[in-house]
């Protein structure tokens, strides 16, 4: 049988109101009575209903974080840092995934609002959807992370995808490459990060006086090992590219494996720069040149912005753009 506040009160020999004051620390209770109540709680195994208490006092300290996949190295590090900041402030966290599906995202978003969360950190799947139309008020705390929406007000934390992609392609041009391929996922191509990386790639070529050739761009439906393998295989069939910019990290390992299977020397026959920088990038032979995004800083800033908005709902929105870094190794 579930133990309630009345059973605790009977065991301690006090009123249910007194038990409530001890649990919620809402009024002074003598040390002797407080000890009796706490002893009764321990003996009976009573667990306070924090959600119900929060609904009564409007003090639920729970935040929802909604991302595409929590298992990816990128989002796992971002979420870890979000949780570190939130836990320090006494908040708990709902972590939700959407499988990159718009319908799943909206269902999860609505569900979290029904759970009475006090704020949401979201990596948006839809660039033109007004997420605020679902919220209980126009000031409901939302932070968009990794991606920005189009003309929808809200706090955002992103990385400088355009600038770092531009610089990465320019670095390949500086190595003497004039035919630089581009590997990406079609799913991200239409989203903020994908658009920015594509613009950086294209503009770097055009500003260098090089042709922009879609025949050496390989877009795949998924961002996975297999899709990276197939994309590089497609570029090799064109027999023109001497370098490649890989815009999605989950595809990078497949790219590397494809080159090894086809006995293509790196960087002599195919130079590589890839998003993102994880430990395995240094274990390949040759070591992989990468773009390092400040994942931990992104999570930290997102959590701080959300807490700031929770404490001051009328505060202005902030758009934070973090610097990424090109790590040059032996693959280019």
N, C-alpha and C positions, 0 to 999 in steps of 0.2 A: 504494500500500500504506500502511495506517495505521501511523504511527510509534509504537512503544512504548518503554517504559523500558529494555528490553534494548538496543535500537538506540542509544539515547542513551549508555548505559553503554559499549558497544563503541567508539563514536566518541570518547568522552572518555578511554577507557582506564582506567575505574574499574569498580567493582562496581555492580550494580543497586541494592543497598542504599544506597550512597553517593549515587547520583542521587536516591533517595527522600528521603534526609536533606536534600539541597540544596533540592529542590522543596518539601518540607513544613516545612523549617527545624526539624527535630526533634533535631538534634545538631550540634555544632560541626564544621565542615569548613574546612580551611585555605583562605585566599583564593585560592591558586593552583589548587587542585582545584575550588573553587567556580566559578572563571572558566572552567575547561575544560568543566565540566558545562554552564554557561549558554551558552557558545559552541556546544556540540554541540546544545543545545536550539534555539538560534536557527537553526543551519545546517539541521537536520532538520525544523524546523517542528513540534516536539513540543508537544502540548497536554495538560496533565495532566487526568486524569479526576477532576474535583472531586467529582462525585456519589459515585463509588466511594470516594474518600478520606473523604468525610463519613460514609458508612455504616460504614467501619471505625473511625473515631474519634468517631462520634456528634457531629459538629460541623457538620452541614449548616446553613448560614445562609440558608435560603430560606423565604419566607412566601407564602401564597396570599391573594389578595384576590378575593372572589367578589361580584359585583354583577349587577344586572339588565341594564343596558346601559352600556357604557363610553363610548359616543359622546355621551351627554347632557351638557350643560354642567355639570350638578350633579355627577354622578359623575366626570367627567373632572377637575374641580378637586379633589375629595376625593382621588382616586387619585394625582394629581400630588403632593399634600402628603404622603400616605402614603409614596410612593416617596422623596421628599426625606429624610424621617426615617430610613427603613430603609437607604438607600444610605450615609448618614453613619455608620451603625453596621456597615457591611460586609455587609449582607444583600442578597440578590437577591429578585426578586418574580415570582410567577406571577399574571397578571391573567386572570380567568375571568369569562365572562358566562353568564347562565342564561335569557335571553329571557323572564323572569318565569314560567318553567315549573317547577313543583315537581319533576317527574321529572328535568329537566335539572340543577336545583340539586343534588339528591341524588347524581346521577352524577358531577358535577364535584367535589362535596365528597369523595366516596369516592376519586376519582382523585387528588386532591391529597394525601390521607392516604397513598395508595400511593406517591406521589412522595417520601414521608418529609419533608414540610415540617414546620417546627418550630412553626408557628402559623398560624391562619386568621383573617382579618378578613372578616366576612360581613354583607351586608345581607339578612336572612332573608326568605324568601318564605312561610314557614309559621309561624304564630304558636304552634301547639300541638305542633309536632314537637320531640322531644328530640334535638337534634343531637349531644349528648354520647354518645348511645347508639352512635354510629358511631365514636367516637374511641378511640384505643388506651388511654387512661386518663382518669379523671374530672378530672384536673388539666391535661389537654391545653389549651394556650393558645388561647382563642377570644375575639374581640371582636365583638360585634354592633354594627353601625353604621347610623345613620339610623332603624332600627326595633328595637324590643325584642320579645322573645318573651314568652309568657305563663308566668310562674313557672318559667322555666328559668334556672339559675344561669349567670352569665357576665358579663364586663365589657361595658358598653354605653356608647355615645356617641350621644346623640340631641339634637335641638333641641326647644325648648319649643313644640311645635306647638299645643297647646291654648291656652296663654296668648296667643300672638301672633295666632292666629285669632280668639279672643274679642275682643281689642283692635282688630283690623282691622274686624270687624263693628260694634263699638261706635263706631268712628270714622265709619262710614257712617251709623249712627243719629244721631250728633252733627251730621251734615250735614243732618238732617231727613228721611232716608229711612225709610219704614215698610214697604216691600215690597222686600226684599233677596234676590235670587236666589243660587243656589249651583250652581256647575259643578264637576264632579269626574269621576274615572274610577272605574268600578265595581270594577276590579281592585284599586285601592289602597284603596277604601272599606272593605274587610274587613281591611286590614292596620293596623299600629300607627299610622303617620302619618295614614292616611286617617281612622281612627276618632277620633283626637285633633283633627284639623281640623274634622271634622263636629261633634263635641261642642262645640268652641269656637264654631262658627257657631250651633248650636241654642241653647246657653246664653246667648249674647249677646242673641239675640232675646227669649227668654223673660224674662231679667232686665231687659230694657228694656220689658216689658209688651206686646211685639209678638207677633202670631200666628206660629206655626211652620207654614208652608204648603208641603207637599211638592210642590205643583203648580208652584212656581217653583224647584224643584231639578231640574237636568238631569244625569243620570249617563250616561256613555258607556262602551262596552266598552274603548276604547283611550284613552291619553293622547297625543293627536297634534294637529297643526294641523287636520286635517279634522274630528276629533271635537269640537274646541273650536268650530269654525265651526257644526257641526250643533247643538251644545248651545245656543249663543247664539240660533240661529235658532228653536229650540224655545221658548226663553224669550220671544222677541219675539212668537211666536204667541199666548202667553198674555196679552200686552198689559197686564201688571200691574206687573212689576218695574221699578223706577226706578234700581236699583243692583244690582251683582253682585259676589260674592266668588268668584274663580277659584282653586280649591285645587291645581291642577296647572299648572306653568309651561309644559310642552309644548303645552297647550291655549290658552294666553293669546294667541298670535299669531293663531290661527284666530278667537278671540272678537273681537279687534280688527278683523280683516278683514271679518267678518260685519257688524259695526256700520257699517263704512264702506260696504259694498255696499248696505246697506239705509238709508243716509242717516240714521242715528241719531246725533245729536250727543252727543259725550262732553265734559263730564260732564252737560250740561244735561238730556239725555233718558235717559242711562244712565251712571251712575258706576261706576268699576271699581277694585278692588284685587286684585292677583294674586300668587301665589307664582311664581317667585323673582325676585331682582333681577339681571338681566344687562344688558350694555351696550346691547342693542337697546331696552330699556325707556325709555331717555332719548331715543331717536331718533324715537319715534312722535310724532304730533301730535294731541292733546296728549300730553305725556310721561306715562308710565304709573306710577301708584302701585303699589308692590310691597312684598313681605315679603322682607327680605334675611336669608338663613340664613348662618351663619359656616362656609362650606364648607371653607375652608382649615384653620380651627381644628379642625373635626370630623376631618379626615384626620390632622392632627398629633396630636391627643389619642388617636385610635384606635391609631396606630402606637406611641405612647409607652406606652399601656396594654398592648399586646401584648408589647413588649420587656420591660416590667416583669414580666409574667407568665412570660415565657420564663426570665428570670433568677431569679425567685422563684416557682416553681410552687405553693408552699403559701400564697402571699399571698392576702389577702381580695379579693373582687370589688368593683369600683367601678362606679357608675352616674353618668355625667356628663351633665348636661342643660345645653346651651349656649343662651344668649340670642339670639333673633332680633330683628330691628329692622324697624319699619314705615317705609318711605320714602314720604312724602307728596309727590306731584307734582301734575300738573294734571288727572288723570283722575277726581278725586273732590273 
